[in-house]
């Protein structure tokens, strides 16, 4: 699962004239051809569908454009790429947001050339943005220069371009089913669930999940790189099935939200009655849980009568579901039961405040968890502006400073809890360790794949180390391990391997990961870029590569208990 670093081909690389106004490239194009192009271009920019620039050009142009094709091929260099997930999704937004004629009034040769130019214009916009922000990067080639470079060039699209689709399924299924159980069992949220079920026209949440999976699995199993269409069977359930799928379809004149939130929320296109096309398989899969959170917290919560709304759905969700439900459940299943497990609520029951979100100890090894279900705004994420990204990450995970006051976030909260543990503050909960010998593994659990981007853990570790140095005069920090940012999906996917304590031990992976994060001067000339990349990869990326390298992957048998809830 390598991080892409190829140079992006743009309009000015291949054409000498100035580009037309963007809308002009679609004059005379038909809705049918444009709707067919969207999933193809998304697939070509997604893992498993990548092609070299030359391969793409050869397949893009027909014989009618042979001269143009040969001219373009002569300008390409090895290592260049054309397909970009950002350009593909921006093109999808434009096409689905506008109306087009049913009949095409230009030739197919004109259509394919115009679409190609429009795509390169979008590539050019990306390059212009990066060129504008390049001078803002720290200079000098030090650690922050490398880290900033990785964040600027990777953060905006890492979650869109770096994944294995079958690794997305298990966490989405687990979180989706757990979320619906949570909604169903919490009286305050039953009106929200009822509104949702009525919207889709299903009797219960089990029916929704089963019907959704009936769309997902055929789409994921399809090997057709062009597009996948879901055709509704003409039977007694035809109207209800169409109603269900209509709620997943993007429509013309839809308000476009940053970071492709609209496409994430509506991952299908309606071609005609009874026929639906998948825009992006990733978005289709993540609709099961990730996109549903936004639907519940914004649309559904605001649509309910005032007395049934939660004052701050998002904050309530992060506390009651992300931490007290999914985090507690997954960590219990990822580590042996005989170990000491103390949840945040467990600390509160003993009268403590400012407590860890979760605490696991085995002999002299203590795993200290802080959970943060946060995201950057779409504008921040897509900015490609290192100062903006750094400031946003600082506010989410380090601290907020205002008028001399400091609001502590995850890093400072972890430092505070490390001090309390070394001071034996939590004696009402755990007294079975030696403060001088205890090894503490600080873990920051995130709930969104955007924080798996290269450079994030490096930046947060830098802040953590600064704060750790501040307490070394009063506390023995020699056994404090580096801060590790771990996606909750990593625990979900590998819970059985972690719990078995066999070939894979969680703490050994942490040690190996931080050893790999140390920049090692490459033995071969020209390998500096790969060395820098390797030193900035996320823990999740490291774990997936480790499991693949040593062939440790097994079937996720833990899914059985979740599917039993459906059938």
SVG drawing of the C-alpha trace seen along z (x, -y; Angstrom):
<svg xmlns="http://www.w3.org/2000/svg" viewBox="-46 -38 71 56">
<polyline fill="none" stroke="black" stroke-width="0.4" points="0.0,0.0 2.6,-2.6 2.0,-6.3 1.7,-7.8 4.3,-10.5 4.1,-10.6 4.1,-14.0 0.7,-15.1 0.3,-16.0 -1.6,-19.3 -3.0,-21.2 0.0,-23.4 2.2,-20.3 0.4,-19.1 -1.2,-22.0 0.2,-25.4 -3.0,-27.4 -4.9,-28.8 -7.7,-26.6 -11.3,-27.5 -13.8,-28.4 -14.5,-25.1 -18.2,-24.9 -17.3,-25.2 -15.8,-21.8 -19.2,-20.2 -21.1,-22.0 -22.8,-19.4 -22.0,-16.5 -24.7,-14.0 -25.7,-13.1 -25.3,-9.4 -21.6,-9.7 -20.8,-12.0 -22.4,-9.7 -20.4,-6.8 -17.2,-8.7 -17.5,-9.5 -17.0,-6.1 -14.4,-5.2 -12.2,-8.2 -12.8,-7.6 -11.8,-3.9 -8.7,-4.8 -7.5,-7.1 -8.4,-4.5 -6.2,-1.7 -6.1,1.2 -7.2,-0.8 -4.1,-2.9 -2.5,-3.2 0.5,-5.0 0.0,-8.3 0.8,-6.5 -1.5,-3.6 -4.4,-6.0 -3.8,-8.1 -3.7,-5.0 -7.0,-3.9 -8.6,-7.3 -8.4,-8.3 -10.0,-6.5 -8.6,-6.2 -10.4,-9.4 -7.9,-11.2 -4.8,-9.2 -2.7,-12.3 -3.5,-14.1 -2.8,-10.9 0.6,-10.4 1.5,-14.1 0.5,-13.7 2.4,-10.5 5.5,-12.2 5.3,-14.8 5.0,-12.3 7.8,-11.3 8.1,-8.1 6.8,-8.4 4.1,-10.9 0.5,-10.4 -2.8,-11.8 -5.4,-10.2 -6.0,-12.1 -8.7,-11.2 -9.2,-14.9 -9.7,-15.8 -12.0,-12.8 -14.2,-13.7 -14.3,-17.4 -15.3,-16.3 -18.0,-14.1 -19.3,-17.0 -19.5,-19.3 -21.3,-16.7 -23.8,-15.6 -24.5,-19.2 -25.5,-20.3 -28.1,-19.4 -27.1,-18.0 -28.9,-17.1 -30.0,-13.6 -28.7,-13.7 -25.1,-14.5 -24.5,-17.1 -20.7,-16.8 -18.8,-13.8 -17.3,-11.2 -13.8,-12.4 -14.7,-15.9 -16.2,-14.6 -13.2,-12.6 -10.8,-15.4 -12.9,-18.0 -13.2,-15.7 -9.5,-15.1 -8.8,-18.8 -11.3,-19.5 -9.6,-16.9 -6.2,-18.4 -7.6,-21.8 -8.6,-20.3 -5.0,-18.9 -3.7,-22.3 -5.8,-23.9 -4.2,-21.4 -0.7,-22.3 -1.4,-26.0 -2.7,-25.5 0.5,-23.6 2.7,-26.1 1.1,-28.9 1.6,-27.1 5.1,-25.7 6.9,-28.9 5.0,-28.4 6.9,-25.2 9.7,-25.4 13.1,-25.6 16.4,-23.9 15.7,-20.2 15.2,-19.5 12.6,-17.2 9.8,-19.8 10.6,-20.4 10.1,-16.8 7.0,-16.5 5.5,-19.7 6.2,-18.4 4.4,-15.1 1.4,-16.9 1.0,-19.4 1.2,-16.8 -0.6,-13.9 -3.2,-15.1 -5.8,-16.2 -6.2,-12.9 -4.6,-10.2 -7.8,-8.7 -9.2,-8.8 -6.2,-7.1 -4.6,-4.8 -6.7,-1.8 -7.6,1.8 -11.3,1.8 -11.8,5.1 -10.1,3.6 -12.8,0.9 -15.7,3.4 -15.2,5.0 -14.8,1.8 -17.8,0.2 -20.0,3.3 -18.9,3.4 -19.4,-0.3 -22.7,-0.4 -24.3,2.5 -23.0,1.2 -24.3,-2.3 -27.8,-1.0 -27.9,1.1 -26.9,-2.0 -29.6,-4.1 -32.2,-1.4 -31.3,-1.0 -31.1,-4.6 -34.5,-6.2 -33.4,-9.7 -32.3,-8.6 -35.2,-6.3 -37.0,-9.3 -33.9,-9.8 -33.8,-6.1 -37.6,-6.1 -37.1,-9.2 -34.3,-7.4 -36.2,-4.2 -39.2,-6.1 -37.0,-8.0 -35.7,-4.8 -39.1,-3.0 -37.8,0.0 -39.2,1.7 -36.1,1.8 -32.4,1.2 -31.6,4.8 -33.6,4.5 -31.7,1.3 -28.3,3.0 -29.3,6.1 -30.7,4.1 -27.6,1.9 -25.2,4.8 -27.2,6.3 -26.0,3.3 -22.5,3.1 -21.3,6.7 -22.1,7.0 -20.5,3.7 -17.3,4.6 -17.1,8.0 -17.4,6.5 -14.2,6.4 -15.5,4.0 -13.4,0.9 -15.7,-1.2 -18.7,-1.2 -21.1,0.9 -24.9,0.6 -27.5,1.9 -30.6,2.9 -33.8,3.3 -35.7,6.4 -39.3,5.9 -41.1,7.7 -43.5,6.9 -40.7,5.0 -39.7,2.9 -41.2,-0.4 -39.8,-0.1 -36.4,0.9 -36.3,-2.1 -37.4,-4.3 -34.5,-3.0 -31.9,-3.6 -33.3,-7.0 -32.3,-8.2 -28.7,-7.3 -28.6,-9.2 -26.9,-12.5 -29.1,-15.1 -28.6,-18.0 -28.2,-21.4 -27.2,-19.7 -25.4,-22.0 -21.7,-21.1 -19.9,-20.7 -16.1,-20.7 -14.1,-17.4 -16.8,-15.8 -19.3,-15.5 -22.2,-15.5 -20.7,-12.6 -19.9,-10.7 -23.5,-11.1 -25.0,-10.2 -22.7,-7.6 -25.1,-6.6 -26.4,-8.2 -29.8,-7.4 -29.4,-6.6 -33.2,-6.0 -36.0,-4.4 -34.8,-1.1 -31.1,-1.6 -28.5,-3.0 -24.7,-3.5 -22.0,-3.6 -19.9,-6.8 -17.2,-5.6 -17.0,-2.2 -15.2,-3.7 -18.0,-6.2 -20.5,-3.5 -18.9,-1.4 -18.3,-4.3 -22.0,-5.3 -22.7,-2.4 -21.4,-4.3 -19.1,-7.2 -21.5,-9.2 -24.5,-8.2 -23.1,-10.1 -23.4,-13.4 -26.9,-12.4 -28.0,-11.9 -26.1,-14.7 -27.2,-17.4 -30.1,-16.5 -32.2,-14.2 -31.5,-15.9 -32.5,-19.3 -35.6,-17.8 -37.1,-16.5 -39.4,-18.6 -37.4,-20.8 -38.2,-18.7 -36.7,-15.6 -33.5,-17.2 -30.2,-16.8 -28.6,-20.2 -25.2,-19.1 -25.6,-15.8 -22.0,-15.6 -20.5,-16.1 -23.0,-13.7 -22.2,-11.1 -18.4,-11.4 -18.9,-10.8 -21.7,-8.2 -21.0,-6.3 -17.4,-6.8 -15.9,-6.5 -18.3,-4.7 -19.6,-2.3 -17.3,-1.4 -14.0,-2.2 -14.8,-0.2 -16.2,2.7 -13.3,2.9 -10.5,2.6 -12.1,5.3 -12.0,7.6 -8.4,6.6 -6.7,7.5 -7.0,10.5 -9.8,10.3 -7.5,11.3 -5.6,8.1 -6.6,5.0 -9.2,3.0 -10.5,-0.3 -12.7,-2.5 -13.2,-6.2 -16.6,-5.5 -14.8,-3.1 -12.5,-5.9 -15.5,-8.3 -17.3,-5.7 -14.4,-5.8 -14.6,-9.6 -11.9,-10.6 -12.1,-13.3 -9.7,-14.2 -9.4,-10.5 -8.0,-8.3 -10.5,-7.3 -9.3,-3.7 -6.5,-2.0 -5.1,1.5 -2.3,3.0 -0.5,6.3 2.2,6.7 4.6,3.7 3.1,2.8 0.4,0.1 -1.5,-1.0 -3.0,-4.5 -5.7,-5.4 -7.1,-8.8 -9.9,-8.7 -10.6,-11.6 -13.5,-11.4 -12.7,-14.6 -12.1,-15.7 -10.6,-18.7 -13.0,-20.9 -13.2,-20.2 -11.6,-23.6 -8.7,-22.8 -8.2,-19.3 -8.2,-20.4 -6.1,-23.5 -2.6,-22.0 -1.4,-24.8 1.0,-23.5 0.4,-26.4 -3.3,-25.9 -3.0,-22.1 -0.5,-22.5 -2.8,-25.0 -5.9,-22.8 -4.1,-19.6 -2.8,-21.6 -6.3,-22.7 -7.7,-19.2 -5.0,-17.2 -2.7,-19.5 -4.2,-22.7 -6.2,-25.8 -4.7,-29.1 -6.9,-32.1 -6.4,-35.2 -3.7,-33.5 -5.9,-30.5 -5.1,-27.0 -7.7,-24.4 -6.0,-21.0 -6.5,-18.5 -5.4,-14.9 -1.6,-15.3 -1.8,-17.4 -4.5,-15.2 -2.2,-12.1 0.7,-13.9 -1.5,-14.8 -2.5,-11.2 1.1,-9.9 2.0,-12.2 -0.9,-10.8 0.0,-7.2 3.6,-7.8 2.3,-9.6 0.0,-6.6 -2.9,-9.0 -5.4,-6.3 -5.0,-4.0 -8.7,-3.5 -8.6,-1.7 -5.2,-0.1 -2.3,0.3 -0.6,3.4 2.4,1.8 5.8,0.3 5.9,-3.3 9.6,-3.1 9.4,0.0 6.0,-0.6 6.3,-1.0 3.6,-3.3 2.5,-3.1 0.5,-6.3 -2.1,-5.7 -4.1,-8.3 -7.1,-6.6 -8.6,-8.4 -11.9,-7.6 -11.2,-8.9 -8.8,-7.7 -7.7,-11.2 -5.4,-11.0 -3.6,-8.1 -1.9,-10.6 1.9,-10.6 3.3,-13.2 0.5,-13.3 1.9,-11.0 5.3,-12.7 3.9,-16.1 1.9,-15.0 4.9,-13.1 7.0,-16.2 4.5,-18.1 4.2,-15.2 8.0,-15.0 8.2,-18.7 5.6,-18.3 7.3,-15.2 10.6,-17.0 8.8,-19.6 8.1,-17.0 11.4,-15.1 12.6,-17.2 9.8,-15.9 9.0,-12.5 11.0,-9.5 10.1,-9.5 12.6,-6.8 10.0,-4.2 7.5,-6.4 7.1,-5.1 6.5,-7.4 3.0,-8.6 1.3,-6.4 -1.7,-7.5 -3.9,-4.4 -7.0,-4.3 -9.9,-2.5 -10.2,-0.4 -6.8,1.1 -8.1,2.5 -11.3,3.7 -9.5,5.5 -6.8,7.1 -8.6,7.6 -8.2,11.4 -4.5,11.3 -3.8,8.8 -5.9,10.7 -4.3,14.1 -0.8,12.8 0.7,15.1 2.9,14.0 1.7,10.4 1.9,8.5 0.6,5.0 3.4,3.5 6.0,5.1 4.4,3.5 4.6,0.1 8.3,0.5 9.0,1.7 6.9,-1.2 8.8,-3.9 12.1,-2.3 10.9,-2.5 9.9,-6.1 13.6,-7.1 14.9,-8.5 17.7,-6.2 20.1,-7.5 19.5,-5.3 22.2,-3.0 21.5,-3.7 21.7,-7.2 18.4,-8.6 16.5,-6.7 16.1,-9.7 12.4,-10.2 11.5,-6.6 13.4,-6.9 11.5,-10.1 8.2,-8.6 8.9,-5.5 9.7,-7.6 6.4,-9.5 3.9,-6.7 1.0,-6.0 0.8,-3.2 -2.1,-1.8 -0.1,-1.7 2.8,-0.1 0.5,2.6 -1.2,3.5 2.2,3.7 3.5,5.9 0.5,8.3 0.9,8.5 4.7,9.0 4.5,11.9 1.2,13.3 -0.6,12.9 -4.0,12.0 -6.9,14.3 -10.6,14.3 -12.3,11.8 -14.3,14.5 -15.4,11.8 -17.9,10.6 -20.0,13.6 -21.5,12.1 -22.5,9.0 -24.1,10.8 -26.1,12.8 -27.8,9.6 -29.1,9.3 -30.3,12.9"/>
</svg>
